[in-house]
Amino acid sequence: MQTRDLAQAVIAGDRRALARAITLVESGRADHRVAAGELLEACAKSGRQALRIGLSGTPGVGKSSFIEAFGSLLTGQGLRVAVLAVDPSSARSGGSILGDKTRMERLSRDPRAFIRPSPSQAELGGVARRTREAVALCEAAGFDVVLIETVGVGQSETLVAGMADIFVLLLAPAGGDELQGVKRGIMEMADLIVVNKADGDLKDTATRTCADYAGALRLLRKRPQDPEGFPKALTVSAVEEHGLDRVWAEISTLADWRRGNGHLASRRAEQARSWFEEEVRQGLLARLTRDPAIRGEMDRLGRSVESGAVAPARAATEILSRLEN
């Protein structure tokens, strides 16, 4: 299928075409990158935008269960929901399990939902490098909400905030050490902190944990892009499916306020600029590994660094000077 035809099929809402388009933009082949650029430009003409929600959380907190319940709530209201789930890639083999679809069995069968697992490919922050482009394709395909699920929580995990309109941090109850473990940086970026598993024996514990986080949030400096009362901490139960409607109500309130006050548009503009700069950095790295002469020089200097004959900083300066010639 030609790039133009693929773009038209994506804009028409063809799910198979969308899957093919995401596969294309995730490819690292030089000819595929050219075609992906043409595809993205063609899809951008649709002018469509979705609400982008980034979701992060510690392993075992129930991200997949939450997304399935939350996504089903949204599709039940007539919204079209795309889920971009990023799975960690093995540092050894480079492979990923990509099991999110099996963990979201009900949502994966929903005709108003689209789930696409992608390997992180060792990208920092647990966000695949091409996730931003996949988001743009889902918007062109007419989805109302795009959920971006990331690998886990860490300082580099804040990258997800660079492509989302709303950032939700999902945590578990009885996480006394979690409050310390979740770094201040990611706490400051979270728009909503959602304590999951507020059911059964953990219900009271979840309520106390939520109160702890709410207290911690009050100590943070108020952000200009937030209305009064945000960021907030809430409790939910993905299993019993209670509290989800409030999460959606708070997300909608915050998104509407930011849209009405121009913060959403300025945030998107900053994200586009950051995306451009990241592409330049990645392109320079690709050039270093693609050029045989430079690659040979890197191998030679790498051995010198290993033996201690040359300092890493000096070796890096020599390589970078090659790009200036």
Helices and strands as residue ranges (DSSP letters): H 3-11, H 15-26, H 30-44, E 51-57, H 63-76, E 81-87, H 100-103, H 105-108, E 113-119, G 124-126, H 131-140, E 145-149, G 155-162, E 166-171, H 176-181, H 184-189, E 192-195, G 200-202, H 203-218, E 232-235, H 244-260, H 263-290, H 292-307, H 312-323
